[in-house]
């Protein structure tokens, strides 16, 4: 029987804008990191599955199309707020003019999930349709006042290109004698690089 590798939370999230998603092809741009993600919730049709920083869960490989996704961000840069359609940032003056009218968009959603045996999973869900952004509050430790977090919601969907799978998953191999995994560079590319299908 194959060993089940317990997942312990995740290590950040990245969004990559999808520039083509039709029956003829699929393209995504380089991914932009969202380093302050605190929680991601996926709600399949049959039940809810939460992934927290300190939860011990097992990897579940299953159909994801139609799942509602909610991502909570403790902090977002002003540049990323502009990219998400929440206003305009002027780099010259350092001013951010907020509008809070998120622009709909299609992204690929990537993340790394840590595991008990220190060999993480690298995920890339190829179609994440952003459908809303809102604010909420959470309390920090000690006597700190409540601070505001941003909540991004969307839906996982299948690519329109019939031969392209909805997501790709890689696991980091155990390090060799030099202390480096032989597929570490490929795993990082899955997390950061754009994709083009069909490949040339």
KAPEMO-V275823 format. One record per residue. N is the residue number from 0. RES is the residue in one letter. D_CENTER is the distance of its C-alpha to the mean C-alpha in Angstrom with 1 decimal. Layout:
N	RES	D_CENTER
N	RES	D_CENTER
//
This chain:
0	X	30.4
1	X	27.1
2	X	25.7
3	X	22.9
4	X	20.4
5	X	19.4
6	X	15.8
7	X	15.9
8	X	12.8
9	X	9.8
10	X	9.9
11	X	7.5
12	X	4.0
13	X	4.7
14	X	5.6
15	X	8.7
16	X	11.5
17	X	13.3
18	X	17.0
19	X	18.6
20	X	18.1
21	X	21.6
22	X	24.0
23	X	25.0
24	X	21.8
25	X	18.1
26	X	16.8
27	X	13.7
28	X	14.0
29	X	12.9
30	X	9.5
31	X	9.7
32	X	8.5
33	X	7.9
34	X	10.1
35	X	11.5
36	X	9.0
37	X	11.5
38	X	10.6
39	X	8.5
40	X	11.0
41	X	11.4
42	X	14.9
43	X	16.6
44	X	20.0
45	X	21.9
46	X	20.3
47	X	17.6
48	X	15.3
49	X	14.0
50	X	12.2
51	X	13.7
52	X	14.4
53	X	17.7
54	X	17.6
55	X	19.1
56	X	17.7
57	X	18.1
58	X	15.8
59	X	16.5
60	X	16.4
61	X	17.2
62	X	17.0
63	X	13.8
64	X	15.2
65	X	16.0
66	X	13.8
67	X	13.1
68	X	9.8
69	X	10.2
70	X	8.2
71	X	10.9
72	X	11.2
73	X	14.4
74	X	14.9
75	X	14.0
76	X	16.2
77	X	18.7
78	X	17.7
79	X	14.2
80	X	16.0
81	X	18.1
82	X	15.5
83	X	14.2
84	X	17.8
85	X	18.9
86	X	21.8
87	X	23.4
88	X	23.4
89	X	26.5
90	X	26.2
91	X	30.0
92	X	30.7
93	X	27.5
94	X	27.6
95	X	24.7
96	X	26.1
97	X	24.0
98	X	24.2
99	X	21.3
100	X	21.2
101	X	17.6
102	X	17.8
103	X	16.4
104	X	14.1
105	X	12.3
106	X	9.2
107	X	7.4
108	X	3.7
109	X	3.9
110	X	4.8
111	X	8.5
112	X	10.5
113	X	14.0
114	X	17.1
115	X	20.7
116	X	22.2
117	X	20.0
118	X	18.6
119	X	14.8
120	X	12.8
121	X	10.4
122	X	8.1
123	X	7.6
124	X	7.8
125	X	10.1
126	X	10.8
127	X	8.9
128	X	11.8
129	X	11.6
130	X	14.8
131	X	15.2
132	X	14.9
133	X	17.2
134	X	18.5
135	X	19.4
136	X	21.2
137	X	20.9
138	X	23.6
139	X	23.4
140	X	25.8
141	X	29.5
142	X	31.2
143	X	28.4
144	X	28.1
145	X	25.2
146	X	22.5
147	X	20.2
148	X	16.5
149	X	14.4
150	X	12.8
151	X	10.6
152	X	11.4
153	X	11.1
154	X	12.0
155	X	11.0
156	X	13.9
157	X	15.8
158	X	16.5
159	X	20.0
160	X	21.2
161	X	22.9
162	X	22.7
163	X	19.0
164	X	17.1
165	X	14.0
166	X	11.8
167	X	12.7
168	X	12.7
169	X	14.6
170	X	16.3
171	X	17.8
172	X	21.6
173	X	24.0
174	X	25.4
175	X	28.7
176	X	31.8
177	X	30.5
178	X	27.6
179	X	25.0
180	X	23.0
181	X	24.1
182	X	20.7
183	X	18.8
184	X	18.8
185	X	17.6
186	X	14.6
187	X	13.8
188	X	14.3
189	X	11.8
190	X	9.1
191	X	10.9
192	X	13.4
193	X	13.9
194	X	15.3
195	X	18.6
196	X	20.3
197	X	23.1
198	X	23.4
199	X	26.5
//
